[in-house]
Amino acid sequence: MNRHEKKQKTVQELEQPVVDLSIDYGQVDQEPKKERPRGREYPKSRSRMPEKQLFEFAEYKPMDAERIGYSNYSYWKSVWQNFLKKKPAVIMSVVFILLFLFTFVSPLISRYTTETARINYDIMFTPPNGEFWFGTDNMGRDYWCQVWFATRTSIMLAALVATGEIVLGTVIGLLWGYVRRLDRFFTELYNFINNVPTIIYMTLIALMVGKSFIIMALAMIFFNWLSTARNVRNLVLMYRDREYNLASRCLGTGIGRILTKNILPYLVSVIILRLALAIPGTIAYETTLTYLGLMDVTQPSLGILLRNARTFFLDYPYLLVFPAGIVSIITITFYLVGNAFSDACDPRNHV
């Protein structure tokens, strides 16, 4: 037979493994974690073991697999980190927080309060001085205590109204856009309220029910949810029939869980932006209602101070400068913070 011809192998030879996979456990270190003396060669060290003895099948452990797949990513942590990169928004946030806290501190350092300030026509229109830091108004009352009390009242009212109308508008918008059988009802309700100027509703409520802050705040919440609900509804229509929502419905997931887990996270940035812009908008709206005489004037607010200053600001400009300056700070702060936080909530800006 020619030496170049291959020898035919038997079946038994073909079934034999090419590499001997048997392990000599006598050569394997049974205590690999035990410390050995340095400078001396250990006969069963891994460096002297055959290569095939250095490997073994890994045992599957669910807890270890879960730990390996864990990520340190946190959505809200990433949102906060991105927000802190917006220096103007952070600075204005600090300014606003200090401004709001000072409204509670100012009565402690002021000589007068809104309860102790008395009408004294002999000192009316006194310009700012050492005794009256913001001067006096047309009735001779200290203007410092009025401005800071009005700031606290307006901020709390605006925060209450803005939060209420955003929450109500978001809930209605989610149901309006997702539940098809409610579409016609909410559409007709929206058209019924929106086709009549809101100021007419507010006037009727003020004349028939009352002009207190609580009543007017509830009225503003009830009529100001329209724009938020319409915006949320249009966004829900974009995500309603996506594949993951169809899969959730096929699996029997409830409407509440689909709305809160599948759709609402996509709307966080829009909702926060509308909330931030609604607060200064509520203060401006409250100023308009006060100017028209539809708000209770027994307690000072920024709207009431601005309304009272409209007659005298040409001769006594400080009556307008102080409340208008605070309204400007609030408006600029929430504009910058709202845009910065909205961008930070966008997952596309997360690394």
C-alpha positions, 0 to 999 in steps of 0.5 A: 500500500502506498504510504500516501494513501490514508488508512481507513479508521474503524468506527471505534477509532472515530468515536474516541475523543481527540483530546483526553478530557479526563481530569486527574483530581490528584493534580488539582489544588483542592484549596485554591484560596489558601495562602502559600509561602512565597518563594517556594514552588507549590507542586499543585499550583495552577501554573503547573496544571494542564490547560484542560484542568484549568477550565470547568463548566460554569454553574448557572446561578440566577442571583449571579446572572441577575447581578451581572445584568444589573445597571447603575442607571437611574432615570431621576438621577440622570435627570438631576445631573442634566438639570444641574448642568443648566447653570442659569436655571440652577441659579434662578431656582436658588434665588426663588427658593430664598425669595419664598423662604424670606416671605416667612422670615420678613415678619420677624425682622419687620417693624410692622405686619399686615395685622398691626399696620394701621391706616395713617393718612398723615404718612401716606406716600412716604418714600422708602426710608429707614423706618419704612423700607419699601415706603407707605401706600396711599393709606399710610400703611407699611408697604414692606410687610404688604409686599412680602405677605402678598408674595407668599399668598400669590406663590401658594395660590399659584402653586395650588392652582397650577398643580390642580389644573395640571393633574386634572388636565393630565388625567382627563387627557390620558382618558380622552386620548386612550379610551375611544368611547370617551372621546366624544364626551370629552370633545363636547365638554371641551368645546362647551367650556372653550367656546365661552370666554373663561372670564364670563365663567369667573364673573358668574362664579364671583357674583353667585358663589363668592370672591374668596381665594379658595372659591376662585382657586377652585374655579381656575382649576376647573376651567384652566385644564383645557389646554393641558388636556388637549396637549396630553390627548394629542400626545397619547394618540401618538403612543396609543397603538404602538406595538408594546401597547398592543402587546400589553392589551393582548396580555390583559393588562389593565388600562390604568397600568398601561397609562401609568407605565407605558404612556405617562413616562413619555409625557413627563417632560411636557407635563413638567414644562406646562406646570412650570409655565402655569405658575407665573401664568396663574399669578398673571391671571390672578392679577387680571381677576383682581384688576376686574374686582373679581378677587377678595381684596381683604388680604394683599396679593401681588395682583391686588398691589399691582391693581392699587398701584396703577393709579399712583405709579407715575407719581410714586413709582416704588408702589409698582416697582417692588411687586412688579420686580417680584413677579418678573423674578418668578416668571423668569425663574419658572421659564428657565427652570421649566425648559431646563427640567423639560430637557433634562427629563427627555431620555434622549439627553441621557448618556 
